[in-house]
């Protein structure tokens, strides 16, 4: 496939479904014109001995800075020429092009080759009337009870304890100081709040805290094993002084109509239960719809054979891997084996993401699915409300060109998935 004009010749060779080789030749007159422009810039900037700045003869500047001038000419012209070729041939390149075989002799044309990656062209598989199972969204009484228990926990009060000592489940303010029995060195006094009996506490505290009343102290010894998780205590025998400053117990509100009225515009507990049931039902229906949609899209994707551009896969893999690493526990040891496993998983996920994206975009084109600017504005408004952000601030954030376009693309994919759901055969 060749193209030729008076000033620019070009040809395109298909190396694979995702790679194109472009040969381009820019006529000598245009190269000379750019060379003269760059030479003028150098002549106006350089300062040579015996000449005022900007007054050095061009032939001297040309001779002294020939290599630099030539590099500047090529750096300017090659991207311009390649962009013009891609635009004229409607080639959307992915990633950075690979430039090679550059030839530009004195007084001659500029010739070079460029290898670029492109999104693949492929035949869409059948994507209508995909069989799919509708997911159930049953809400049981245990689901409602669990939600009510969470509401009670959020409304819990912590009240001072009188007339008794520490019991399991109390929140206790303690003062604790240890002494290493071997070195006789005192450790710093700590004043902390502990949940009595919690499995995360130091066993020495859980063993000696029960029944102590506010103001009471207790001294005891505790021997730590050599493999204790706290290195500063491992293998040591410590004498502790433990003092209770205050005790508070958690009191949950009674599950009755009075409690219901504190939760909003509810007249009784039955109203709260109905609201909870509706919310759980809606959430499960949405989750079921998403699950069904994922299955339908996965079916369509599995029917298509798509070669992906390597640069796009690498870029997406890097993004997926970054998310994977950020979700690891803070103390997770990154061994070579773990990193290699994550890299493999990230690449697999990246390829799946890209195939899904490419197919949905092609379906959207085939079905003339579009997203209007008013739909983007409505989505920004909904996001602002959901995140309790002023609309003006949300609009300013999303109206940056790249973010608004990304949001528009997300809406397009969502509408396309909705279209596939509507076309599916629900069983």
C-alpha positions in Angstrom: 0.0 0.0 0.0 1.7 3.2 -1.2 0.9 6.9 -1.2 2.8 9.7 -3.0 2.5 13.4 -3.1 4.8 16.1 -4.5 6.6 16.5 -1.1 6.0 13.2 0.7 6.1 9.5 -0.3 5.1 6.7 1.9 4.1 3.0 2.0 2.7 0.7 4.6 3.4 -3.0 5.0 1.3 -5.2 7.3 3.7 -7.2 9.4 1.0 -8.8 11.6 -2.5 -8.1 12.8 -1.1 -5.5 15.2 2.1 -4.3 13.6 2.7 -2.0 10.6 5.9 -1.0 8.9 5.9 2.5 7.4 8.4 3.7 4.9 8.5 7.5 4.4 10.5 9.9 2.2 10.4 13.7 2.5 11.7 15.6 -0.4 15.1 17.4 -0.2 13.6 20.9 -0.5 11.7 20.5 2.7 14.7 19.0 4.5 16.9 21.9 3.3 14.3 24.4 4.5 14.2 22.9 8.0 18.0 22.7 8.0 18.2 26.4 7.2 15.7 27.2 10.0 17.6 25.3 12.6 21.0 26.7 11.4 19.5 30.2 11.9 18.5 29.3 15.5 22.0 28.1 16.3 23.6 31.1 14.6 21.4 33.4 16.7 22.3 31.7 20.0 25.9 30.7 19.9 28.7 32.9 21.1 32.0 32.4 19.2 35.3 34.0 20.0 35.8 37.1 17.9 32.1 37.5 17.1 29.3 39.1 19.0 26.4 36.8 19.9 24.3 36.2 16.9 26.8 37.7 14.5 28.9 34.6 13.7 28.9 33.6 10.0 26.5 30.8 9.3 29.2 28.8 7.4 31.3 28.7 10.5 28.4 27.8 12.7 27.3 25.1 10.3 30.8 23.6 10.3 31.3 23.7 14.0 27.8 22.4 15.0 27.0 20.2 12.0 26.2 17.0 14.1 24.0 18.9 16.5 22.1 20.7 13.8 21.6 17.5 11.9 20.2 15.8 15.0 17.9 18.7 15.7 16.6 18.6 12.1 15.9 14.8 12.3 14.3 15.2 15.8 11.9 17.8 14.4 11.1 16.3 11.0 10.7 12.5 11.7 7.8 12.9 14.3 6.1 15.5 11.9 6.4 13.2 8.9 5.3 10.1 10.8 2.3 12.0 12.2 1.3 13.2 8.8 1.5 9.7 7.3 -0.5 8.1 10.2 -3.1 10.9 9.9 -3.5 10.6 6.1 -3.8 6.8 6.3 -6.1 6.9 9.4 -3.7 4.6 11.4 -4.2 4.9 15.1 -0.8 3.9 16.6 -0.5 2.3 20.0 2.5 3.1 22.2 5.7 4.6 20.9 6.9 3.9 17.3 10.3 2.2 16.6 12.3 4.3 14.1 15.1 2.8 12.1 17.0 2.9 8.8 17.3 6.7 8.8 19.0 8.1 5.7 19.6 11.8 5.1 22.6 12.8 3.2 23.7 16.4 2.5 21.2 18.0 0.1 19.2 14.9 -0.2 15.7 13.7 1.0 14.9 12.3 4.4 14.1 8.6 4.4 13.3 6.3 7.3 11.2 3.3 8.4 8.9 3.2 11.4 7.3 0.1 13.0 4.1 1.0 14.9 1.5 -1.1 16.7 -2.2 -0.8 16.1 -5.4 -2.2 17.6 -6.4 -5.4 15.7 -9.1 -5.6 13.1 -11.2 -8.7 13.7 -14.6 -10.2 13.0 -17.1 -9.9 15.8 -18.4 -13.2 17.1 -22.1 -13.6 17.7 -23.0 -11.5 20.7 -26.8 -11.6 20.7 -29.2 -14.1 22.4 -26.4 -15.3 24.7 -28.0 -17.8 27.2 -27.6 -16.6 30.8 -29.0 -17.5 34.2 -30.7 -14.9 36.3 -29.2 -14.7 39.7 -31.4 -15.0 42.8 -31.6 -12.2 45.3 -33.3 -13.9 48.3 -33.1 -12.0 51.6 -33.5 -14.1 54.8 -34.3 -13.0 58.3 -30.7 -13.7 59.3 -29.6 -11.1 56.8 -31.9 -8.5 58.4 -30.8 -9.5 61.9 -27.1 -9.2 61.0 -27.7 -5.7 59.7 -29.6 -4.7 62.8 -26.8 -6.0 64.9 -24.4 -3.8 63.0 -26.6 -0.8 63.6 -26.7 -1.5 67.3 -22.9 -1.8 67.4 -22.6 1.6 65.8 -25.0 3.1 68.4 -23.3 1.5 71.4 -22.4 3.6 74.4 -19.4 3.1 76.6 -20.3 3.9 80.3 -18.1 3.9 83.4 -18.2 0.7 85.5 -18.9 0.9 89.2 -18.8 -1.7 91.9 -16.9 -4.4 90.0 -13.6 -5.3 88.5 -12.5 -5.8 84.9 -14.5 -8.3 82.9 -14.0 -9.6 79.4 -15.2 -7.1 76.8 -14.5 -4.0 78.9 -12.5 -1.1 77.6 -9.8 -0.5 80.2 -7.3 2.4 80.6 -4.2 0.9 82.1 -0.7 2.0 83.2 1.9 -0.6 82.5 5.6 -0.7 83.3 8.0 -3.6 83.0 11.4 -4.4 84.4 13.9 -6.8 82.8 14.6 -9.2 85.6 18.1 -10.0 84.2 19.4 -6.5 83.6 17.1 -4.8 86.2 16.5 -2.1 83.5 13.1 -0.4 83.7 11.0 -0.1 80.6 9.0 3.1 79.7 5.7 3.5 81.4 2.8 3.0 78.9 -0.7 4.3 79.3 -3.0 2.5 76.9 -6.6 1.5 76.3 -7.1 -2.3 76.0 -10.2 -4.4 75.2 -10.1 -6.9 78.1 -9.8 -10.5 76.9 -9.0 -9.7 73.3 -6.8 -12.3 71.6 -4.5 -9.6 70.2 -3.4 -8.5 73.7 -0.2 -9.6 75.4 -1.1 -12.8 77.2 0.5 -11.4 80.4 -2.2 -8.7 80.4 -5.1 -11.0 79.7 -4.0 -13.3 82.5 -3.7 -10.6 85.2 -6.2 -7.9 84.3 -9.5 -9.6 85.2 -11.2 -8.5 88.4 -8.9 -5.5 89.0 -10.9 -2.4 90.0 -10.1 1.3 89.1 -7.1 2.4 91.2 -5.9 -1.1 91.9 -2.4 -2.2 91.1 -0.9 -5.7 90.6 2.8 -6.8 90.2 3.6 -10.1 88.4 6.3 -11.8 86.4 6.0 -13.2 82.9 8.5 -15.2 80.9 8.5 -14.8 77.1 9.5 -17.6 74.7 12.6 -17.1 72.6 10.5 -16.9 69.4 8.0 -14.3 70.7 6.8 -12.0 67.9 8.0 -8.8 69.8 11.8 -9.0 69.5 12.4 -6.6 72.4 10.7 -9.2 74.7 11.7 -12.5 73.2 13.5 -14.7 75.6 13.2 -12.3 78.5 11.6 -12.6 82.0 9.8 -9.3 82.9 8.3 -8.0 86.1 5.3 -5.9 85.4 3.5 -3.3 87.4 -0.1 -3.0 86.2 -2.5 -0.3 87.3 -6.1 0.1 86.2 -7.1 3.8 85.7 -10.7 3.4 84.5 -13.1 0.8 83.2 -15.9 1.3 80.7 -18.4 -1.3 79.4 -20.2 -1.4 76.1 -23.9 -1.1 76.3 -26.0 -1.8 73.2 -29.4 -0.1 72.8 -32.5 -2.2 73.2 -33.8 -3.5 69.9 -37.3 -1.8 70.0 -39.3 1.0 68.5 -37.5 3.7 70.5 -34.2 2.6 68.9 -35.8 2.6 65.5 -36.8 6.3 65.9 -33.2 7.2 66.5 -32.3 5.9 63.0 -34.3 8.4 61.0 -37.9 8.8 60.0 -39.1 5.5 61.3 -42.2 4.9 63.5 -41.2 1.5 64.6 -38.8 -1.4 64.4 -40.8 -3.0 61.6 -40.2 0.0 59.4 -36.5 -0.3 59.9 -36.5 -4.0 59.0 -38.5 -3.3 55.8 -36.0 -0.7 54.8 -33.0 -3.0 55.5 -34.7 -5.8 53.5 -35.2 -3.5 50.5 -31.6 -2.2 50.6 -30.2 -5.7 50.8 -32.6 -6.9 48.0 -31.5 -4.0 45.8 -27.8 -4.5 46.4 -28.1 -8.3 45.7 -30.1 -7.6 42.5 -27.4 -5.2 41.3 -24.6 -7.7 42.2 -26.5 -10.5 40.4 -26.9 -8.3 37.4 -23.2 -7.5 37.3 -22.3 -11.2 37.7 -24.7 -12.1 34.8 -23.3 -9.3 32.7 -19.7 -10.5 33.3 -20.6 -14.0 32.3 -22.2 -12.8 29.1 -19.2 -10.6 28.2 -16.9 -13.4 29.0 -18.8 -15.7 26.7 -18.5 -13.2 23.8 -14.8 -12.6 24.5 -14.1 -16.3 24.6 -15.6 -16.6 21.1 -13.2 -14.1 19.6 -9.6 -14.6 18.5 -7.8 -11.3 19.0 -4.1 -10.5 18.7 -3.3 -7.7 21.1 -0.5 -5.1 20.6 2.3 -5.9 23.0 2.9 -2.3 24.1 -0.8 -2.1 25.2 -0.5 -5.3 27.1 2.7 -4.2 28.8 1.2 -0.9 29.8 -2.0 -2.5 31.2 0.1 -5.2 33.0 2.0 -2.5 34.7 -1.2 -0.8 35.9 -2.7 -4.1 37.1 0.5 -5.1 38.9 0.6 -1.8 40.6 -2.9 -2.3 42.0 -2.0 -5.9 43.1 1.1 -4.7 45.0 -0.8 -1.8 46.7 -3.4 -4.3 48.0 -0.8 -6.6 49.6 -0.4 -6.5 53.4 2.1 -3.8 54.6 4.4 -6.4 56.0 4.2 -8.8 53.1 7.7 -10.0 52.1 8.2 -9.6 48.3 10.1 -12.7 47.4 11.3 -13.4 43.8 8.8 -16.2 43.5 5.9 -14.0 44.7 6.8 -11.1 42.3 7.0 -13.6 39.4 3.6 -15.1 40.3 2.1 -11.6 40.5 3.6 -10.6 37.2 2.1 -13.6 35.5 -1.3 -13.0 37.1 -1.1 -9.3 36.2 -0.4 -10.1 32.5 -3.2 -12.6 32.3 -5.6 -10.0 33.8 -4.3 -7.3 31.5 -4.9 -9.3 28.4 -8.5 -10.1 29.6 -9.1 -6.5 30.3 -7.9 -5.4 26.9 -9.9 -8.1 25.0 -13.0 -7.1 26.9 -12.4 -3.4 26.1 -11.7 -4.0 22.4 -14.8 -6.2 21.9 -17.2 -3.9 23.7 -15.9 -0.9 21.7 -16.4 -2.8 18.4 -19.9 -3.9 19.5 -20.7 -0.3 20.4 -19.6 0.8 16.9 -21.6 -2.0 15.2 -24.8 -1.1 17.2 -24.2 2.7 16.9 -24.2 3.0 20.7 -23.2 6.5 21.7 -22.8 8.6 24.9 -24.0 12.2 24.7 -22.4 15.1 26.7 -25.5 15.5 28.7 -25.1 11.9 29.9 -21.6 12.6 31.0 -22.9 15.7 32.9 -25.5 13.5 34.6 -22.9 10.9 35.6 -20.7 13.6 37.1 -23.7 14.9 39.1 -24.5 11.4 40.4 -20.8 10.8 41.4 -20.7 14.2 43.2 -23.9 13.3 45.2 -22.7 9.8 46.0 -19.4 11.1 47.3 -20.8 14.2 49.0 -18.7 16.5 46.8 -19.9 19.9 45.6 -21.0 19.6 42.0 -18.8 22.6 40.9 -15.7 20.9 42.2 -16.6 17.5 40.7 -17.3 19.2 37.3 -14.0 21.0 37.4 -12.2 17.8 38.1 -13.9 15.7 35.4 -13.9 18.5 32.8 -10.2 18.1 32.3 -10.0 16.7 28.8 -8.5 13.3 29.7 -10.7 12.6 32.7 -13.9 13.6 31.0 -13.0 11.4 28.0 -12.2 8.5 30.3 -15.5 8.8 32.0 -17.3 9.0 28.6 -15.5 5.8 27.6 -16.6 4.1 30.8 -20.2 5.1 30.2 -20.0 3.8 26.6 -18.8 0.4 27.9 -21.5 0.3 30.5 -24.2 1.0 27.9 -22.8 -1.7 25.7 -22.9 -4.2 28.5 -26.5 -3.2 29.2 -27.3 -3.8 25.6 -25.8 -7.3 25.8 -28.0 -8.0 28.9 -31.1 -6.9 27.0 -30.3 -9.1 24.1 -29.5 -12.2 26.3 -31.8 -15.1 26.7 -32.4 -15.3 30.5 -33.0 -18.7 31.9 
